[in-house]
Amino acid sequence: MVKRIKAANYDTRKPHSYLRIYEEVFEHLSGRDIRLLELGIHKGASLFLWRDYFEQGTIVGLDIVPVDIEDPTGRIHVYQGHQEDTRLLDRIALEQAPDGFDVIIDDCSHIGRLARTSFWHLFENHLKPGGIYAIEDFGTGYMPDWPDGRRFALGVSDRYRSFKPPLQRRLVSTLSDVLSKVIYRQAVPSHMYGMVGFVKELVDACCLNGIVEANWGEGHRRHSKVDRLLISTNLVVVVKSIHKSERSGPESPQ
C-alpha cells in the first residue's frame, strides 16, 4: 500500500496533485535514511511534512530570508541564501549530504535562469545516481506578469492549421528528398520562455542517448544522466540515471 502524504496538519501550499505524484515516486524511500534538500521553504511547514513522511531522513531547507525552525528531533537543518549561489550549495551538501542527496525539490524563485543554475549544479554534483529532482510551479513561464514569463500565444487550432492537407503531402512525396526536407524541416511552434523553456531543455537532456547516435547526430555514444522525466501540470520530476556519463546539460552553467 502506498504511504500517504498527509498535508492537512501542515501549513503547506503544495497542491494535492503534487502530493499524489510524490507518493508514487517517493514510496521506495519513505522508510530509509535519506537526505532531502528543498529550495524555497517559505515558513518551513513543508520541512515538517517531509520530516514526518521520511521518518529516518535528514531534511534540509534553503530560503532567501531567515526561517526559524524549532525541531526537537534535530533532523531539520535550515540555511539562508540564494538558490543560484553554487558555493553555498556546495557547503550545504558537504555538511548535510557528503554522499549526495536522495531527493531535491525546487520550490524557490520559479525563474528559469536561476532554477537552471541550481539544477545543473546540484544534479551533476550533489544528487545521487537514481536520485529524484522535482521542480515545482514551472507554469510561471506562461505568466506575462512574472519576471521571465510571457503570455502563451499559440492556440491549439494554430497547431492543427500547420499540418499539410493530404493532397499537399502527396505532392511533397514526389519531390526529391532534399526538397522534402526543406519543406518539412520547420520548427514546431512551442513556448520557450522562463521555467517552461528550461523544462523543455530537460527533454533534450533526457533524449541525449538518441541525439548522439551516429545516424541521429554528431558525437560519440554516451548515456544521458537524465534517466526519465515525469511531466504534469506545473510539476516535473527528473530521475537521475545510475549510469556514469559525461555532462548531460547543454551548456550547463558552472
C-alpha positions in Angstrom: 0.0 0.0 0.0 1.3 3.5 -0.9 2.2 5.6 2.1 0.1 8.7 2.1 1.5 12.2 2.4 -1.0 13.8 4.8 -0.7 17.6 4.3 -3.8 18.6 6.3 -1.9 19.0 9.5 0.8 21.2 7.9 0.5 24.8 6.8 1.9 24.0 3.3 0.6 25.3 0.0 1.6 22.3 -2.0 -1.3 21.2 -4.3 -3.0 17.9 -3.8 -1.9 16.9 -7.3 1.8 17.3 -6.4 1.4 15.2 -3.3 -0.2 12.3 -5.1 2.7 12.2 -7.6 5.2 12.5 -4.7 3.6 9.5 -3.0 4.3 7.4 -6.1 7.9 8.5 -6.7 9.0 8.7 -3.0 7.4 5.4 -1.9 10.6 3.3 -2.1 12.4 5.9 0.0 9.9 6.5 2.8 11.5 4.2 5.3 15.1 4.9 4.6 17.8 7.2 6.0 17.6 9.6 3.1 18.9 13.2 2.6 16.4 15.7 1.2 17.0 19.3 0.2 14.2 21.8 -0.5 15.0 25.1 -2.2 12.4 27.7 -1.2 10.7 26.8 2.1 8.6 29.9 3.0 7.9 29.5 6.7 9.2 25.9 6.8 5.9 24.0 7.0 6.9 21.6 4.2 10.1 20.7 6.1 8.0 19.2 8.9 5.9 17.4 6.4 9.0 15.8 4.9 10.4 15.1 8.3 7.3 13.1 9.3 7.0 11.3 6.0 10.7 10.3 5.8 10.9 9.1 9.4 14.6 8.3 9.2 15.6 11.1 6.9 17.6 14.3 7.2 15.7 17.3 5.9 17.5 20.4 4.7 15.9 23.7 3.6 17.2 26.8 1.9 15.5 30.2 1.6 16.5 33.7 0.7 15.1 35.0 4.0 15.8 33.8 7.5 13.5 31.0 8.7 13.4 30.0 12.3 12.7 26.3 12.9 12.2 24.5 16.2 12.6 20.8 15.6 13.0 18.6 18.7 14.2 15.7 16.5 17.2 17.6 15.3 16.6 16.2 11.8 15.8 19.6 10.1 18.5 22.0 9.1 17.9 25.4 7.5 20.2 27.7 5.5 19.8 31.2 4.3 20.9 32.2 0.8 20.2 32.3 -2.9 19.5 29.2 -4.9 22.0 30.1 -7.6 24.9 30.5 -5.1 26.8 27.4 -6.1 29.4 27.8 -3.4 26.6 27.8 -0.8 25.1 24.8 -2.4 28.5 23.0 -2.2 28.8 23.9 1.5 25.3 22.6 2.3 26.0 19.4 0.5 29.3 18.9 2.3 27.8 19.5 5.7 24.5 17.6 5.3 24.9 15.1 2.4 28.5 14.4 1.7 27.4 11.2 -0.2 24.8 13.1 -2.1 21.1 14.0 -1.7 18.4 11.4 -2.5 15.7 14.0 -3.1 15.9 17.7 -4.2 12.8 19.8 -4.5 12.9 23.3 -6.2 10.1 25.5 -4.9 12.2 28.6 -4.9 12.3 31.6 -7.3 10.5 29.9 -10.2 12.7 31.9 -12.6 14.2 29.9 -15.4 17.8 31.1 -15.3 18.1 30.8 -11.5 16.4 27.4 -11.4 18.6 26.2 -14.3 21.8 27.2 -12.5 20.9 25.4 -9.2 19.5 22.4 -11.1 22.6 21.6 -13.2 25.0 22.2 -10.3 23.1 20.1 -7.8 22.0 17.4 -10.4 25.6 16.9 -11.7 27.5 17.2 -8.4 25.2 16.5 -5.4 22.3 14.2 -6.4 22.9 10.5 -6.0 22.6 8.2 -9.0 18.9 7.2 -9.1 18.1 10.3 -7.1 14.9 12.4 -7.7 14.9 16.1 -8.5 11.4 17.8 -8.5 10.8 21.2 -10.0 7.5 22.8 -8.9 5.4 25.6 -10.4 7.2 25.8 -13.8 4.0 27.3 -15.2 5.2 30.7 -14.2 6.8 30.8 -17.7 3.3 31.3 -19.1 2.6 34.3 -16.8 3.1 37.7 -18.5 3.5 39.4 -15.2 6.2 37.0 -14.0 9.8 38.4 -14.3 10.7 35.9 -17.1 7.2 34.8 -18.1 5.3 35.6 -21.3 1.7 35.1 -22.4 1.0 31.9 -24.2 0.3 32.9 -27.8 -0.2 29.6 -29.5 -3.7 28.3 -29.8 -4.5 24.6 -30.3 -6.1 25.4 -33.6 -2.9 27.0 -34.8 -1.1 23.7 -34.4 -3.6 21.8 -36.5 -3.6 24.5 -39.1 0.1 24.0 -39.7 -0.4 20.4 -40.9 -0.4 20.0 -44.6 -3.6 18.5 -46.3 -3.4 15.1 -47.9 -3.1 16.5 -51.5 -0.1 18.6 -50.5 1.5 15.7 -48.7 1.2 13.5 -51.8 2.8 16.3 -53.9 5.7 16.6 -51.5 6.3 12.8 -51.6 7.0 13.1 -55.3 9.8 15.7 -54.8 13.4 14.9 -54.1 14.4 14.0 -50.6 16.4 17.3 -50.3 13.4 19.4 -51.2 11.1 17.4 -48.9 13.4 18.2 -46.0 13.4 21.9 -46.8 9.6 21.8 -46.8 9.1 19.7 -43.7 12.1 20.7 -41.6 10.4 23.6 -39.8 10.3 24.5 -36.2 7.3 23.2 -34.3 5.6 26.2 -32.5 6.4 26.0 -28.8 6.5 28.3 -25.8 10.2 28.7 -24.7 10.1 31.3 -22.0 11.2 31.2 -18.4 10.7 27.9 -16.5 8.8 26.4 -19.4 11.8 26.8 -21.7 14.0 25.3 -19.0 11.8 22.2 -18.7 11.9 21.7 -22.4 15.7 21.8 -22.3 15.4 18.9 -19.9 13.6 16.9 -22.6 16.7 17.3 -24.8 18.8 16.2 -21.9 16.7 13.1 -21.4 17.0 12.2 -25.1 20.8 12.6 -25.2 21.2 8.9 -25.9 19.4 9.2 -29.2 20.9 12.6 -30.1 24.4 11.4 -30.2 23.7 8.2 -32.1 25.7 8.0 -35.3 22.5 8.2 -37.5 20.9 11.0 -35.5 23.6 13.5 -34.6 27.2 14.1 -34.1 29.5 12.9 -31.3 30.4 9.7 -29.6 27.9 7.4 -27.9 27.2 8.3 -24.2 24.5 7.9 -21.6 22.3 10.7 -20.5 22.4 11.5 -16.8 18.6 12.1 -17.0 17.1 8.6 -16.9 13.5 9.7 -17.2 11.1 12.7 -16.8 7.6 12.8 -15.3 5.9 16.0 -16.5 2.5 17.0 -15.2 0.7 20.3 -14.8 3.2 22.7 -13.2 5.4 19.9 -11.8 8.3 18.0 -13.4 10.1 15.1 -11.7 13.6 14.3 -13.0 15.2 10.9 -12.2 18.9 10.7 -12.4 20.5 7.8 -14.3 22.5 5.2 -12.4 25.0 5.1 -15.3 28.2 7.1 -15.2 28.3 9.6 -18.1 29.5 12.9 -19.3 27.7 16.1 -18.6 24.0 16.0 -19.7 23.2 19.6 -19.7 23.7 21.5 -22.9 26.0 24.4 -21.9 25.4 23.6 -18.3 26.3 26.6 -16.1 29.2 26.2 -13.7 
